[in-house]
């Protein structure tokens, strides 16, 4: 069975500090991968998607970047956090744009 | 650009009564329409995905799609307190890339 794991579960960071959030999917070969962000009380927005290793498309510009170094791994990062980056980050996978299955999420608080 | 709006913002229902949620969208040519739910601080759980006009049932959850009226609804049969969550409508606007556009959600509270 496929599993999706996100790390860390929660993070508290200072403004201007770097960030790296990770997501791994086990049990599926060559999935589409997605990063979503949800500001507190806000609407869920897709940030990035990746159809294959090494290729990432940006959907919304938030001064974040994403990379897919391995087939089963998706990384979200920035070198300098902003207060506006606070929120809930969700990773998801699908097979060729079909139903998307979401991970448990990472709660980020920027102070 | 696809716009997705949900109503009501919040809904309180008694255990065992039917709960009905609504979602309107601006572009009826999208591939498919989905309902997810999110318990507080958790990830999203997929409930129903519907592609064609009409009805689709998954357990106690039934979605109705009417592309002509740009409307998709979700009905929860015999809701239980554990069904209390935010319910999100999502429209697939990205084809193979799978871009989903979400509504703002409906907070459902089920009371005993």
HADDOCK unambig.tbl for C-alpha pairs under 7 A between the chains (distance, minus, plus):
assign (segid A and resid 42 and name CA) (segid B and resid 104 and name CA) 6.89 0.50 0.50
assign (segid A and resid 43 and name CA) (segid B and resid 102 and name CA) 6.78 0.50 0.50
assign (segid A and resid 43 and name CA) (segid B and resid 103 and name CA) 6.61 0.50 0.50
assign (segid A and resid 43 and name CA) (segid B and resid 104 and name CA) 4.94 0.50 0.50
assign (segid A and resid 44 and name CA) (segid B and resid 102 and name CA) 6.11 0.50 0.50
assign (segid A and resid 46 and name CA) (segid B and resid 99 and name CA) 7.00 0.50 0.50
assign (segid A and resid 46 and name CA) (segid B and resid 100 and name CA) 6.96 0.50 0.50
assign (segid A and resid 90 and name CA) (segid B and resid 43 and name CA) 6.88 0.50 0.50
assign (segid A and resid 96 and name CA) (segid B and resid 96 and name CA) 5.46 0.50 0.50
assign (segid A and resid 97 and name CA) (segid B and resid 95 and name CA) 6.34 0.50 0.50
assign (segid A and resid 97 and name CA) (segid B and resid 96 and name CA) 4.50 0.50 0.50
assign (segid A and resid 97 and name CA) (segid B and resid 97 and name CA) 5.35 0.50 0.50
assign (segid A and resid 97 and name CA) (segid B and resid 98 and name CA) 3.96 0.50 0.50
assign (segid A and resid 98 and name CA) (segid B and resid 98 and name CA) 6.76 0.50 0.50
assign (segid A and resid 102 and name CA) (segid B and resid 43 and name CA) 6.04 0.50 0.50
assign (segid A and resid 102 and name CA) (segid B and resid 44 and name CA) 5.58 0.50 0.50
assign (segid A and resid 103 and name CA) (segid B and resid 43 and name CA) 5.64 0.50 0.50
assign (segid A and resid 104 and name CA) (segid B and resid 42 and name CA) 5.56 0.50 0.50
assign (segid A and resid 104 and name CA) (segid B and resid 43 and name CA) 4.20 0.50 0.50
assign (segid A and resid 105 and name CA) (segid B and resid 42 and name CA) 6.51 0.50 0.50
assign (segid A and resid 105 and name CA) (segid B and resid 43 and name CA) 5.48 0.50 0.50
